[in-house]
């Protein structure tokens, strides 16, 4: 089990960790050290146990805030997904459009009228040209 030396609040500590987890330990120690530095600037030098306790509580407070915010965002995401699912379900049902059927007799009559109009137009063109 590797021993890692970390610095928190200007004090050195030897900490054991699992093989391959050294990076995580250094990251966590850096977070704790950042909080300890804030304490040192605000309060001055504290006994080691009190400094670690206060820095840990500050990190816990930040973590609780982040967890609360994550829960809010998850609730919003769940709501949005439910709305999206409802919209998809509405669109899944095809919209019914009724198209009236034109009777064949009306189509025939329109074709006859078009033919007459073309014949009349041709007749007018002949008279104008001639």
N, C-alpha and C positions, 0 to 999 in steps of 0.2 A: 504494500500500500504506500503510494508516494506521499512524502511530506512536502508541503508547499509553504513557503514563507510569504505572508501577506502583511501589508502595512495598513493599519486603521487608526486614524486620529493621531498619527505620528508615533504610534507604537507598533512594534513588530510582533507577529504571532506565527507560530508553527502550527499548521493544520494538516491533518491527514485526509486524503480523499481516495476515491476509487480510481483505478488505472484509467486514463483517458478523460477524466473529468477535471483535470487541472485548469483548463480554460474557463469552465463554468465557475470554479472556485475563485479564480482571479476576477472574473466579472462581478460576482456577488460581493467579493471583498471591496472592489472599487466602488460599488453602489453604497456599501456601508461606510466606506471611508469618505465619500462625498458628503454624506449626512453628518458624519463626525466632524468634518471640516467646518460645516455650517454651524454646528454647535460650538466649536472652539472659537469661531469668530464672534458669535453672539454672547456666549457665557464665559468664555475663557477656559482654562484647563480644568478638567473634571477628573474625578477618580475613574480608573479604567472601567470598572463594572457599571458605574452610572453612565459613562460616555457610551458604552456598548448598548446599554438598555435604552437610552434616549434615542440613539441613532437607529436602533432596531424598531422602536415604536414609530419613529418618523417614516421609516420605510414601510411599515405595516399600514400606516395611515394612507400613504400614497397608493399602496397596493389595493386597499379597500376602495379608494376613490376610483381607481382604474377598473376594478371589478364591478362597481356600481354603474359606471359609464358603459362598460361592456354589456351588462344586463339590459340597460336602456336601449342600446343599439341592437341587441339581439331581439328585444321585444318589437322594435320598429321593423326589423328585418322580417320577423315572423308575420307581422301585420301586412307588410308589403307583399310577401310571398302569398299570403291568403288572398289578397286583392287580385294579384296576378293570376292565381289559380282560378278564381271566379271569372275573370275576364276570358281566360283561355277556354273555360267550360262554356261560356256564352257563345264564343266564336266557333266552338266545335260543332254546335248545331247549325246546319246550313240555313241560310236565310231563304225563305220561300218567296219566289217571285212568280206571279201568275202572268203568263203571256197570252193575250187573247188570240184565238185562232181565227184567221181571216178566211171566211168561206170561199170556196173555189169560184162561185158565181161573181163575187166582188172582184176577185183577181182577174177573171175573164173580162169583166166590164171595164176595169182600169186599163187592161191591155188593149182593148178595142178603142177606148178613148185616146190612148197614146198614139195608136196607129192613125186615127182620124186627124189628131193634132199635127202629126208629122206630114200627113198628106195635104192638109190645109196649108202648112208652112211651105211645102214644096210648091204648091199652086201659087201662093203669093210671090215666092221667089221668081217663078217663071213669068208672071205678069209684070213684075218690076224689071226684070232683065229684058223682057221682050218688047 
